[in-house]
Amino acid sequence: MEQHFGRHINELEAIVSFLERAVLQLGLDAKTTFFVNMAVEELYTNMVKYNGDGRGDILIGVETDAESVIIQLVDFDSKPFNYADRAEVDIDASLHDRKPGGLGIHLVKRFMDEVSYQYKDRKTSIRLVKNLKTMLEIVQDAPNSIRLSGRLDVVQSEKAFATFIDWVSGPLVSSPGICCFCPK
């Protein structure tokens, strides 16, 4: 599913409507929908804000395959700016020490599994991929054993912690520098 949008911030309402139709048609869950919406709105806004003198529309496409949702943003008249190569934002720096800008792209890179950029003949193409498969698998191998496999990130950590707590029923054992639960 794809659609062209004008190069104006007031197009965000139409983009939100397009994304609502796309995620409904593609059957995406709420978490993936949030990631798609946030990424598209951030990158579209940057395309308009930092290339306001560009001509023509910006194309947004959303599709899925068996394992992922793929988002494509294409600016047909742009200056080069590689979103994928932006320096990491120091989110631990104090507000006084932080430089403005870059946080939105930082979030896009954190929430998406792949961010790629191509530029040729004034045409910028940004491709985002969000994996749909479970990123973390939690298996109880034996009565006193639990195995985590896959990628544990900020999104999956809550699930892993909840599963671990459900698995554990014994008392909390702690000493300086050590904290653990005793399994069933």
Secondary structure, 3 states (H helix, E strand, C coil): CEEEECCCHHHHHHHHHHHHHHHHHHCCCHHHHHHHHHHHHHHHHHHHHHCCCCCCCEEEEEEECCCEEEEEEEECCCCCCCHHHCCCCCCCCCCCCCCCCCHHHHHHHHHCCEEEEEEECCEEEEEEEEECCCCEEEEEEECCEEEEEECCCHHHHHHHHHHHHHHCCCCEEEECCEEEECCC
